[in-house]
Amino acid sequence: MAVSEEVLDHTLDLFRALGPIRIARMFAGVGLFVEEDVMFGMITSDGTIFLKSDDSLTPRFLDAGSEPFTYSRTSGPQRVMSYMSLPDSALDDPSEAVTWARLALPPAREAAVKKRAEKARKAARKAAKAGG
């Protein structure tokens, strides 16, 4: 099941103050990007909004009632602590939602830097193989 247009529109309205947001459909969900390639959040097919987190931010999310992103594998549920659900209190409060999103930006930017570096390393290895 894909993310509904209603949920997507509501989410974009919540985060409008961040500036332009690019969406990318992925699996049955949607990635939320700013600054070209900085994925600060995602929406799962059930409409749950998750924001990027890190070890320093996760306790704040947990204190606000957030849950980690979880998906199923044959070995059982897998918890991904680097994405935490938007607290319920922010679901209809754009000001609070943007506050949480701004907190998610530093770990999202850090992840984007790592991803760019990995892409560059792969491209360099590929170029070296092609040249030699």
C-alpha positions in Angstrom: 0.0 0.0 0.0 1.4 3.4 -1.0 1.3 6.6 1.0 -2.0 8.3 0.3 -2.0 11.8 -1.2 -4.0 13.1 1.8 -1.2 11.9 4.2 1.5 13.3 1.9 -0.2 16.7 1.6 -0.7 16.9 5.4 2.9 16.0 6.0 4.2 18.6 3.5 1.9 21.2 5.2 3.4 20.2 8.6 6.9 20.8 7.4 6.3 23.8 5.1 8.4 26.2 7.2 11.5 24.1 6.4 11.4 25.3 2.9 11.3 23.2 -0.3 10.9 19.5 0.4 11.6 16.9 -2.3 9.8 13.6 -2.0 11.1 10.3 -3.3 8.9 7.2 -3.4 10.7 4.2 -1.9 9.3 0.8 -1.5 5.7 1.5 -0.2 6.7 4.8 1.5 8.1 8.2 0.8 11.4 9.8 1.7 11.4 13.5 2.7 14.5 15.5 1.5 15.8 19.0 1.9 19.0 20.6 0.6 19.0 18.2 -2.4 20.0 14.9 -0.8 19.4 15.3 3.0 16.7 12.8 4.0 15.4 14.1 7.2 12.3 11.9 7.4 10.0 9.4 5.8 6.4 8.3 5.7 5.6 4.6 5.8 2.7 3.1 3.9 0.5 3.2 7.0 1.0 7.0 7.2 3.4 7.1 10.1 5.9 9.9 9.9 9.5 9.2 11.0 12.4 11.6 11.5 16.1 11.0 11.4 17.7 10.6 14.8 21.0 9.7 16.4 22.3 8.6 19.8 22.0 12.1 21.2 18.5 12.8 19.9 16.8 9.4 20.4 16.2 9.9 24.2 14.3 13.1 23.5 12.1 11.3 21.0 11.5 8.5 23.4 10.6 10.9 26.2 8.0 12.5 23.8 6.4 9.1 23.2 8.1 8.3 19.8 8.7 4.8 18.6 11.6 3.6 16.5 11.0 2.6 12.9 10.3 -1.2 12.9 10.0 -3.6 10.0 9.5 -7.3 9.7 12.0 -9.9 8.7 11.8 -13.6 8.7 14.1 -13.5 11.8 11.6 -11.2 13.5 11.0 -7.5 13.9 13.9 -5.2 13.2 14.1 -1.9 15.1 15.9 1.0 13.4 16.7 3.6 16.1 18.0 6.1 13.5 14.4 6.9 12.5 11.9 7.8 15.2 8.2 8.5 14.8 7.1 12.1 15.0 5.6 12.6 18.5 1.8 12.4 18.5 1.6 16.0 19.9 3.2 17.3 16.7 1.0 15.5 14.2 -1.4 18.4 14.0 0.9 21.2 15.1 3.2 22.5 12.3 5.2 24.6 14.8 6.1 21.6 16.9 6.5 19.3 13.9 9.1 21.8 12.4 10.9 22.0 15.7 11.3 18.2 15.7 12.3 18.3 12.0 15.0 20.9 12.7 16.4 18.7 15.4 16.5 15.9 12.9 18.5 17.9 10.4 22.0 17.5 11.9 21.9 13.7 11.9 20.3 13.8 8.5 23.1 16.0 7.1 25.7 13.8 8.7 24.2 10.7 7.0 24.1 12.6 3.7 27.8 13.4 4.0 28.6 9.8 4.6 26.5 8.7 1.7 28.1 11.1 -0.6 31.6 9.9 0.5 30.6 6.3 -0.1 29.3 7.2 -3.6 32.6 8.9 -4.4 34.6 5.9 -3.2 32.5 3.5 -5.3 32.9 5.7 -8.3 36.6 6.0 -7.8 36.9 2.2 -7.5 34.8 1.7 -10.6 36.9 4.2 -12.5 40.1 2.5 -11.3 38.9 -0.9 -12.5 37.8 0.5 -15.9 41.2 2.2 -16.4 43.4 -0.6 -15.3 
